[in-house]
């Protein structure tokens, strides 16, 4: 293919009717002031979209436009162009056409990029157009660093050999320690964890290997395996970073530290546990750059969202969000808190750990080692004249009672509790020793939730339910299934072959209406259960999961998994 010719983007867009002369003039004036690329000014100014620019270039140059949201780039092809050059030239190999390599570029008129890519791949190339935002997402996904992590682990093993570990080097006291293989390894592991949207990193010493796994969308995936001899060095560096006792290897320890990964601040919560072959380390990643979602952005069903909004805008009472660890409870509470956070309200949170940073509120980190416990902080918080209090978790009777008393004395209290479903929550509070009258008077609403994996858009395909799935669906729906269109991901590079991409919530809600409150005051739990089921009207976690499966957003498998978690 001949080298591309440079064209004037503004004139091209005007010629194709996508831009006006006045808009071009404004953009050119802004370019003189800021030096930004003209195409970016067009997009940010709302004149045209990225797709419109790319398609206009494709029409003018008579080359194809590729939508990377739906096109599956082969990971093996990406190796032909190193990541640094792919990012620099905004390019990615798309297809091997035998006589030439098809390469997608954001700017196919970039002559320097064309010449450099030909030199790097040592082949003739044909050009296609892709959008910049989709290209960067694709690069982040495909240039996985598994091989680099394995290589750094081997480098660390070679450096350590059979010699004892030098504490001084790991403490960073030796010049050049920041370049030590153990530091490079951990830095690369964290970068890859953020790139793959991992929520946890598991470092597990086994008899014959050290295994590093990432939890992505709630499921663990092996990232790499290395020589077990490096486990001690890795655990030691992490304990130093989090201020843990490096001499203590027989007892579990918990800590946290802050790092920057590609200029993104990240909070890391760390837990160590002695095992037969060394210390197992698990790290929860709390990326501050992710931001806080609003209630309108967490895909909650309208009938539940309206009732939740009504409850959190009351001046007093308790709203509880329940579910197991990792079910998104804190995300939901902070979505509510971001809506309530105004200059007229004083908001205090008591958490362990503080997972989100929200400007304008007073956040307190519990610290059990210095006796800064939930109940102690909560008592002090009530003397700080708050309007709204968020308690990270009602772990015991004392914390629950203080929260209930706060709700009864004119405060809005938001908190979480570990229960299986909404109905069992008031009963759980009674089992904890909270007086029955407190539960009846202060509890306003219980929201139970789970997270289910969402089917990958790139490989979603129609799915005919298996016999056992049909039987389960028939039990849940009580109707014929022929009118429903279920889907399942077949697995592709976009989702790492899993068929899923991201997660969403399923919910059920119990409102403490006068009938439910009256039933709560009865000694017979069955009376309460009957009243609660009547109030919920069959809108359970199971039914919400089935709703998502019927919409083709999740699989029947995921809906069945939620159902199994909520069975009595």
Long-range contacts (C-beta under 8 A, 24 or more apart in sequence): 1-100, 1-124, 1-125, 1-126, 1-127, 3-111, 3-114, 3-115, 4-61, 4-108, 4-109, 4-110, 4-111, 4-114, 4-127, 5-109, 6-109, 6-111, 7-57, 7-60, 7-61, 7-109, 9-38, 9-39, 9-42, 9-53, 9-57, 10-38, 12-56, 12-57, 12-60, 13-42, 13-48, 13-52, 13-53, 13-56, 16-56, 16-59, 16-60, 18-47, 18-48, 18-52, 18-53, 18-56, 19-47, 19-48, 23-47, 39-107, 50-131, 50-132, 50-133, 50-134, 51-131, 53-131, 54-106, 54-129, 54-130, 54-131, 55-129, 57-107, 57-108, 57-109, 57-129, 58-128, 58-129, 61-108, 61-109, 61-127, 61-129, 63-108, 63-126, 63-127, 63-128, 63-129, 64-128, 64-129, 65-128, 65-129, 65-130, 66-94, 66-104, 66-128, 66-129, 66-130, 67-134, 68-92, 68-104, 68-130, 68-131, 68-134, 68-135, 68-137, 68-138, 69-134, 69-457, 69-458, 70-457, 70-458, 72-458, 72-459, 72-492, 72-493, 72-494, 73-138, 73-142, 73-493, 74-493, 75-142, 75-144, 75-493, 77-101, 78-142, 78-143, 80-120, 80-121, 81-117, 81-120, 81-121, 82-120, 83-139, 83-143, 85-116, 85-117, 85-120, 86-139, 86-143, 87-136, 87-139, 89-113, 89-116, 89-117, 90-132, 90-135, 91-117, 91-135, 92-130, 92-135, 92-138, 92-139, 92-142, 93-121, 94-128, 97-126, 99-124, 100-124, 100-125, 100-126, 101-125, 101-126, 102-126, 102-127, 102-128, 103-127, 103-128, 104-128, 104-129, 104-130, 104-135, 105-129, 105-130, 106-130, 106-131, 106-132, 106-135, 140-195, 141-195, 141-493, 141-494, 142-493, 144-192, 144-195, 144-196, 145-188, 145-191, 145-192, 145-195, 146-192, 146-223, 146-224, 148-188, 149-185, 149-188, 149-189, 149-192, 149-212, 149-223, 149-224, 150-224, 150-225, 150-226, 152-181, 152-184, 152-185, 152-188, 153-185, 153-210, 153-224, 153-226, 153-227, 153-230, 154-226, 154-227, 155-181, 155-184, 155-185, 156-181, 156-182, 156-185, 156-226, 156-230, 156-233, 156-234, 157-226, 157-227, 157-229, 157-230, 160-229, 160-230, 160-233, 162-229, 165-232, 165-233, 165-236, 167-236, 167-246, 170-233, 170-236, 170-237, 170-240, 171-240, 182-230, 182-233, 182-234, 182-237, 183-237, 185-230, 185-234, 186-234, 186-237, 186-238, 187-261, 189-223, 190-259, 190-261, 190-266, 190-268, 190-285, 191-261, 191-262, 192-223, 193-285, 194-261, 194-262, 194-264, 194-266, 194-285, 194-287, 196-496, 197-502, 198-285, 199-284, 199-285, 199-326, 200-282, 200-283, 200-284, 200-285, 201-281, 201-282, 201-283, 201-285, 202-280, 202-281, 202-282, 203-231, 203-234, 203-235, 203-238, 203-280, 203-281, 203-282, 203-283, 204-275, 204-280, 205-231, 205-275, 205-277, 205-278, 205-279, 205-280, 206-277, 207-276, 207-277, 210-234, 216-496, 217-453, 217-498, 217-500, 217-501, 217-502, 217-503, 218-326, 218-451, 218-453, 218-503, 219-453, 219-498, 221-496, 228-277, 228-278, 231-277, 231-278, 231-279, 232-278, 232-279, 234-281, 235-272, 235-278, 235-279, 235-281, 238-270, 238-272, 238-281, 238-283, 239-272, 242-268, 242-270, 244-270, 244-272, 249-274, 249-279, 250-274, 256-353, 264-288, 264-289, 265-289, 267-353, 267-355, 269-353, 286-353, 286-355, 286-356, 288-356, 288-357, 292-334, 292-335, 292-338, 292-356, 292-358, 293-331, 293-334, 293-335, 294-335, 294-338, 294-339, 295-335, 295-336, 295-339, 297-335, 298-331, 298-332, 298-335, 298-505, 299-504, 299-505, 300-505, 300-507, 301-507, 301-544, 301-547, 303-539, 304-447, 304-507, 304-509, 304-539, 307-445, 307-509, 307-511, 308-336, 308-445, 308-447, 308-509, 309-339, 311-444, 311-445, 311-511, 312-336, 312-339, 312-340, 312-412, 312-414, 313-340, 314-412, 314-444, 315-410, 315-412, 316-407, 316-408, 316-409, 316-410, 316-411, 316-412, 317-407, 317-412, 317-413, 317-442, 317-443, 317-444, 317-445, 318-403, 318-404, 318-407, 318-413, 318-414, 318-415, 318-442, 318-443, 318-444, 319-412, 319-413, 319-414, 319-415, 319-444, 319-445, 319-446, 319-447, 320-394, 320-415, 320-416, 320-417, 320-425, 320-443, 320-445, 320-446, 320-447, 321-414, 321-415, 321-416, 321-417, 321-446, 321-447, 321-448, 321-449, 322-416, 322-417, 322-418, 322-419, 322-421, 322-422, 322-425, 322-446, 322-447, 322-448, 322-449, 323-416, 323-418, 323-419, 323-448, 323-449, 323-450, 324-418, 324-450, 324-565, 325-418, 326-451, 327-449, 327-450, 327-451, 328-449, 328-451, 328-503, 328-505, 329-416, 329-449, 330-355, 330-356, 330-392, 330-416, 332-447, 332-449, 332-505, 333-390, 333-414, 333-415, 333-416, 334-358, 336-414, 337-361, 337-388, 337-390, 337-414, 340-388, 340-412, 345-387, 345-388, 346-384, 346-385, 346-386, 346-387, 346-388, 347-386, 347-387, 347-388, 347-389, 347-390, 348-381, 348-384, 348-386, 348-388, 348-389, 348-390, 349-389, 349-390, 349-391, 349-392, 350-374, 350-377, 350-378, 350-381, 350-389, 350-390, 350-391, 350-392, 351-390, 351-392, 352-392, 352-393, 362-386, 366-392, 374-399, 375-399, 375-402, 378-402, 378-403, 378-406, 382-406, 382-411, 386-411, 387-411, 387-412, 388-412, 388-413, 388-414, 389-413, 389-414, 390-414, 390-415, 391-415, 391-416, 392-416, 393-417, 393-418, 394-429, 394-432, 396-432, 397-432, 397-433, 397-434, 400-429, 400-432, 400-434, 401-434, 401-435, 401-438, 403-442, 404-434, 404-438, 404-439, 404-441, 404-442, 404-443, 405-438, 405-442, 407-442, 407-443, 407-444, 408-438, 408-441, 408-442, 413-442, 419-448, 420-448, 420-565, 420-566, 421-448, 421-508, 421-540, 421-541, 421-566, 422-446, 422-447, 422-448, 422-508, 422-509, 422-510, 422-532, 422-536, 423-510, 423-529, 423-532, 423-533, 423-536, 425-510, 426-512, 426-520, 426-528, 426-532, 427-525, 427-528, 436-520, 436-521, 437-521, 439-520, 440-512, 440-517, 440-520, 440-521, 441-517, 443-512, 444-511, 444-512, 445-509, 445-510, 445-511, 445-512, 446-509, 446-510, 446-512, 447-507, 447-508, 447-509, 448-507, 448-508, 448-509, 448-510, 448-541, 449-505, 449-506, 449-507, 449-508, 449-541, 450-505, 450-506, 450-541, 450-545, 450-562, 450-565, 450-566, 451-503, 451-504, 451-505, 451-506, 452-503, 452-504, 452-505, 452-506, 452-545, 452-548, 452-554, 452-558, 452-559, 452-561, 452-562, 453-498, 453-500, 453-502, 453-503, 453-554, 453-555, 453-558, 454-500, 454-501, 454-502, 454-503, 454-504, 454-553, 454-554, 455-487, 455-488, 455-489, 455-499, 455-500, 455-501, 455-552, 455-553, 455-554, 455-555, 456-489, 456-491, 456-492, 456-494, 456-495, 456-498, 456-499, 456-500, 456-501, 457-494, 457-501, 458-492, 458-494, 458-495, 458-501, 459-489, 459-490, 459-491, 459-492, 459-494, 459-495, 459-499, 460-487, 460-488, 460-489, 460-552, 461-487, 461-488, 461-489, 461-490, 462-486, 462-487, 463-487, 463-488, 463-555, 463-556, 465-556, 469-556, 469-557, 469-560, 472-556, 472-560, 472-563, 473-546, 473-556, 476-542, 476-543, 476-546, 476-563, 477-546, 484-550, 485-552, 486-549, 486-550, 486-552, 486-555, 486-556, 487-552, 487-555, 488-555, 488-556, 488-557, 489-555, 499-555, 500-555, 504-548, 504-553, 504-554, 506-541, 506-544, 506-545, 506-548, 506-562, 507-541, 507-544, 508-536, 508-539, 508-540, 508-541, 508-543, 508-544, 509-536, 509-539, 510-535, 510-536, 511-535, 540-566, 541-566, 542-566
